[in-house]
Amino acid sequence: MNNIILGLLASSAFVMHSAYAVGNKDFAPLEQLIEKTKTQTKLQSGTAIALVQDGKVLYQGYFGYADIKARQKVQPDTVFYIASATKPFTAFATLLLEQQNKLSTNTSLQQMFADTQFRGVDVSKISIKQLLTHQSGLDNQPLVWATAYSGIHTPASLKALVAGSYPDAESKTGQFNYSNVGYNILSTWLDQQSDLSWQQQLQTLIFTPLQMQHSSTLVSEAKRKNWMLAKPYSAMSPNPAQELYLQKTDRTMHAAGGMLATAPDLAKFLIAQMQDGNSVFPETVIKKAQQTEVVTDSNYNDFKRSGYAWGWYSGDYKGERMLHHFGSFAGFHAHLSFIPEKNIGLVVLNNEDFLSGHVTNLIADYSYGLLLNEANIKTKVAARFDDLWVKAAGLPKAVLKEQQKIQGRTFQLSLPAAAYVGTYRHPQLGDIQLTLTDKQQPQLQWGELQTVATGYDQPDAIRLGWVPNSGEIANFKLDGKKVTSLSFNEMTFQKIN
């Protein structure tokens, strides 16, 4: 669905800002463009911006709503889920542990899991460094689903899932291929060999020294402390103002994407990466974290990705070397970036997962263009916003068309629907419960996930919308007139009743 809608690109906005003009830098035009975007697109979800320069927060801007139904406005203390923008924190904490002689990033996977039998992979040639820089050559979709989506896992099941890692079909060891797998494997090992979990490591090594007082790896902590948590929304939903059902819990917060934070807190982390020896962190660790370890060749919107460091993409941006990492998950889009040589950086947090990525791209264009004294930046960015508004106007129609296509598919089940009802079990991934709705549609529950299935154009196949605005094709296996299993995304669950 994203590919279809990307072809098109899709209440009044509330804005709170620190100042329209900071010194000779005018942010009023940017604020007006953001406000108009939220009005034009009816995108009431929130956006938080923190722009840093020379060790200080130069500008902050807060727009829209953290909770649309409650009319709760985004403020400096609004906490957002940042998804994969967690990776620079996990990688940095690992380097700090190495600096303290508590581990070596040259440790091999074989040494990490000495009592574990791996099949089809030479784990003696895969190191912690390769796990954190996406060079392991491994894939492990069951591990990814357990940690990020279903939340069904124990220390024992995670170790068993790690042992089931298999060669990546798209890359060999030493080649770059981005995924959550390496970070999930590392955290499984860290949790089993240290007194402190990966969550506690981030708190102790990074959050506390930087006084990041509204950052956490635990949703329960945020709720216990009554933090203002941004709700998730999507411009690709039939009703963009309705929060998405899928929301993070402690069970689905993981080392590759498991942080909650505010824009000011994340600004502290960026500032600490650029203080040239004045940081609370060892300068040697900062330099190593920013050192490119593997060559890549890709782009994300305006952002060139020619290499990957320790949790950071590197590449040219407006003629300067930039380090960045973004995060996307159902209902959220996060942006962290900085240009070390110019001592400037940007945080943009959104509680919307599609259109906000395009808006953030333009926020970065304006912010960095302004600080780098780019000619005619205001006019250029205004024209790009105009183009975005035109394309976004077609988004609701495209969403409706895609929904009608999905809902219009008929089921091609070989047996009566009741034959598919029951419990489907995986030894490490737990149980999926399949029941029927009043309209005889299969509905499935798997840990934190739930979905009402729709038909698909293959025999005994259904479409599962576990993740909002996304889909997985699942296949039933039959033995005569008996359903024996359900499979999707390289995972097979056996029917037990």
N, C-alpha and C positions, 0 to 999 in steps of 0.2 A: 504493500500500500504506500509505503514511503516513496518508492521509486515513481509511482504514478503521480503523487502529489508534489514531489520535488520537481516534476516537469512544469508545474504551475509557479513554483518559486525557484501561515500559510504563508451604560454607566460611564462615566467620565473617569479618566485616570487620576489617581492621587499621586502627588509628587512631594517629596520632602528632600531638601538639598541643603548642603552646608553653605554654599554661596554660588550665585550665578557666575561671578567672576572672581578668579583667584589670581592676584597680581595682574598680569596682562593677559591671562588665559580666560577666555570667555566660554563658559559651559551652557549659557542660556540657550543657544541654538540647538545643542544636543538634547537638552531637557525638553524643549518644545517638540522636537522630532519624536522623542520617545513617547511623550504624552499623546501626540497626534496618532502615533502608531497604535497605541492601546485604544484610542477612540475609534479610529478607522476600522480596526480589525475586531473590535469588541473583545479584545484580549484583556480581561480584567486581572489576570494573574500578576504576580509581583516580579520586580527586578531590583536588585541591590547592586550598587557600584561603589568601589573604592579604588581610587587612583593614587599611586604612591610615587614620590620623587625625592631623591636625596635623603632617604631615611625618615620621611614623614608622609602622612596621608595628606595629599594635596587637595583632593576633592572626594566628596561622598554624595550619592544621589539615591533616593529610595522612591520607587514608583509602584502603583497598583496595590494588590491585596495579597496578604499571606493566607487569608481565609475569606473567600468571596462571599459565602453564605452568611458568615458572621460579620462581614464588612470590617474585618480586622486588617488594618493597613500595614504594609511593610515598613519596618523601622530599623534603626541600626542594630537592635538586639534580636531581630528576626533570624531564626536559625533555619538554614536550608540543608537538605541532603546534597552532598557534592559528588556522589557516585565515584567514577574513576579518577577524579581529581584527588582522591585519597592516595593514589600510587606514589606521588613524590614524597609524601609523609612516611609511608612504609619503607620506601627505599632509603630515605634519609635516616630514619631510626636504625635501620640495619647497618648503615655506614658508621653511625655513632657507636653502636655495639662493637663493631670491628675496631674502632679507634680505642675503645676501652678494653680491647683484647678478650672480648667475650665470645667472639666468633671470627671466622675468616670467610670472606666472600669467595675464596678459592675452594672452599669445602665442596666436595662432590656430592651428588645425590646419593651415590652409593655409601658414602661415609655418613650422610645424614640419616639414612634409613638402612643401617647395616644389617638388621634382622629381617629385611623385607625382600621378597623375591619379585623382581620386575621381569616382564616378558617382552621380548621384541625391541628393547632399547638398551643401549650401552650407557648405563647411569654413571659409570666411572668418568665419562667425558662431559658430564653436565654439572655445572657449578652453580652456587648461589648467585654469582654475578650473571650467569646466563639466564637464570630464572627471573631475575629482576630487570633484565634488559631485553626480554622477549626473544632470546636466542636458544632456548632449550630444545627446540624441535619436537616438543611434546604437545599433545592435545589431551583433553580430559573433560568432555562435556558433562558427564555425571557429576564430577566434582564442582563444576561451575554452577550447575542447576541446584545442587544441594546447598551451597553456601550463599548464593545470591537470590534464589527464588523460593524454593520449597521450605528451607529452614529446617529440614529434617536431617539431623546429623548428630553424632557423638564423636568423641576423640577416637574411638575404635573404628567407627564407620569411615571417618575421614582418612585414617591411615590406610584402611582397606581400599578406599577409592583412589588414593595416591598410588598405591601399588598397581592399580589398573590403568595407569597412564599409558598411552600408546603413541606411536610416531605420528606427528602432524602430517597430514596429506599434502600440505602446501609448502612446508619448509623443513630443512634439515637442521641439525644442531649447528649453531654458529650463524644461521641466517635469521633475519628479523621477521617475526610474525606476531603482531599484537594480540594479546588475549589476557584473561584473568588467571590462567592456569599457573604460571610460575609463582605469582604472589600467593595463591591459595596453597600451593605445595609448601612454600617457605613458612607460611604462618602455621600450617599443620605441624611442621617440625618444631618451630619456635615454641609453640604452646606445649609440646610434649617434652622438651628438654630444658625449659626454663621455669623458674618460679613465677615469672610474670607472663601473662598472655600478651599477644600482639597488641591488644587494646590498651593494656596497662603500660606497655613499652611506649606507645605514642603519648600517653598521658604524662609519664615520668620524664621521657627524654625530650619532648617537644612542647606539649601544651603548657605544662607547668613553668618551664624556664621562660617561655614567651608570654606568660600570663594570658593565655588564650582561654578566657573565663567562660565563654559560651561555645566551646567546642567539645565534642564527645564522640566516642565510638559506640555509645549505648543509647538507644532510643529511650530506654527505661529511665536513664539518668536525666535526660531532657524533660521527660514528663514529670518525674519526681520533683525537679527544681522549677516546674511551671514555666519553662522557657516557651517563648512564642515560636511554635513550629509551623513552618510554611506547609500548606496542604498541596498535594500534587494535582496538576491540571494538564490538559492537552488540547491544542487547537485542532487536532485530528479527531477528537471525540465528537459524536453527534451533538452533545451539549458541552461545549468547552468550559462552561461555568460550573459544571458538576465535578466534584473531586473524584479522582480515580479510586477504584476499590483497592488496588494493590499499593500497600504502604509498608514501609520498612519497620521491622521489629529487630530486637537484639539478635534473633536467630538468623537473620538475613543480612546482618552487617558483617562484612568480611574485609580482609586485608587489601583486596584489590578495589574495593568500593564500599567503605564502611565508616564514613565520617559525616557528622553534622557540624556546621559552623556558621558563623556570621561573617559578613564581608569585612568588618574591622579586624576580626581575629585572623582571617586569612591574609589581610594586608600586613599583619605583624610577621607572618611567615615569609612573605615575599621580601619585606624589608631586611629580615635576617639573612637572606641569601645574597644581599648586595652591599654589606656594610664594610667591606674591605678591611677585615681584621678587627672591627669593632663589634662584631656579632657575639652573642652569648655562646655561639657554637664555634668549635675549632675551625680555623680558616682552611686547614688541610682537608677537612671533611666537606666543607662548602665547595672547594675547588674540585674535589673528586666527584661530588654529586652532579656537577655541571659539565663534566668531561664526557664528550660523545664516545660511546662504546661500540656502536654499530651503525652502519650506513643504511639509510632508508631512502625511499624516493616516492613521496606522496604529498598530497595537499589536503587540507581541510578548510574549505572556503578560502580565505585570503592567506592562510597560514601554511608556508612551505615546511615540509618535514623531510629534511635531508639526513637526519641522524637521530639517535635516541641515547640519552645519558641515563642517569639513575632516577627513573621516574619522570623524566622530562624529555619531550621532543625538542630538537634543536633545528634551526633553519633560519634563512634570511627573511626579514620582515622590514619593509621600508628601508632597505639598505643596511640593516643592523642585524647582528646575531641575536636571535630571540630564543628563549627557553619557554616552553608552555606545556600545559596539560589541561585537557577538558574532561568533563564528566557528563554522561547522559544516561538517564534511566527514566522509566515511566513517570512523567510528571515533573522532571527536573532537568536543568541544563546548567552546568557550572563551567567557569572559565578562569584559569590562573595563567598569567604570563608575565614575563619581565625581560628587560634588555639590560644585562649587567653593565655593559660599557657606558650606558647612559644613566644608570641608576634609577630607572623608572619601571613601574610594573602596574598591572591591572587585575582587579578581581571583579567578575560579574556573575551574579547568582540569580537564577530564575526558577520559579516553581511552575514551569511549563516546559514541555519537552521537544517541541518541533519548531514553531515559528520563532521562539526565543533564541534559538541558535543563530538564525539569520539576523535578528535584531542585534544580538551580542557582537556579531561580526562587524556590524556598522558602528556600534559603540566603540569597539577597539580601533577601527579606522579613524574615527574622529579624535579619540583620546590620544592615541599615539601620534597622529598627524599634527595635532595641536602642540604637543610637547616637543616634537621634532621639527617644528616650524615649517611644516609642509605647505607649499603654496596652494592657495584656493581650497583648503581642506573643507571649509564650511560648505562651499558651493558643491564640491564633489560629493560629499556625504549626503547632502540634502537631495541631490539627484538620485542617489542610490536608494534612499528611503522612498522617494517617489516611485521608483521601479518596484520596490518591495510591496508597496501598498497596492499597486495594480495587480501584481501576481497573487497577493494574499486575498484579493477580492474573489478569486475563483476557488478558494480553498473549501468553503462550505459545500459547494456543488460537487466538488471532487470527492469529498468525504462521503456525502450522501450516495453518490454513484458507486463508490467502492463498497459501502455497507449493503447496498441493494444487491450487488454482485455476490457478496459473501452469503447473505441471507437467502438468496435465490437458488443456491445450489441444493439439490435434493440428496437425501441419504441413499446410499447404494449398499445397504446391509443385506447380507445373505439370509440372516435369520430374523425372527421377530425381535423387536427392540428389547423385550424382557430378557432375552438370552444373553445380552451383553451386561446386564446389571450384576454387580458384585464387587469384590475386593481384588485388586491387582497388586501384587507384592514384588518388591525388589529387595534383596538381602541387605543392601546398604542404603538404598534410597527411600525405604519405607513403603507405605500403602497409598494407593489411589483408590478412592471410593467412587464408584459409578452408579448413579441412580437415574431416574427419569423424571422429567418435568411433567406438568399436567398435559402438555402438548406432545408427550412421548419423545422429547428430545433428550439425548444423553447429557447429564450434568455431572461434572467431575470435581472432586476435592482432593488436593494433594498438599498437605501442610498448609502454608500460607496462601496457596494458590487455589483458585476456583474458576470454573468456566462452564458455560452452556455451549456444548459443541454444535457445530453446523455441518452440513453435508459437504461432500467432496466428490469429484468426478472420477473416483476409482472405487472398485469393489471393496467393501469392508474397510474403508478409510474415512476418517472424520477430521475436521479442522478444529484445533484447540486454541482458544484465545486466552491462554494463561496470562500473558502480558498484554495489557491494554494496547490496542492498535497494532498488534502483531499476531502472528499465527504460526502454529506448528501442525504439520500433518502427521496424524497418528494412524497406525495400521493394526487391525486386529488379525490374529492368526486363528484359524479354525481347524478343528479335527472332526470332520464329519459335521454333525449338528451341535458341536460343542465349541465354545470360545475358549481358547487356551492362553492367550497372551495379548498384551497391548504394547506397541513399540513406537517410539518417536525419538528423534535426535540422539541416536546411538544408545538408547536405553530401552530395556525390555522388562516389563512387569508381568509376572505370571499370574493368571487368574486362579485364586485359591478357593472361591466359593461362588 
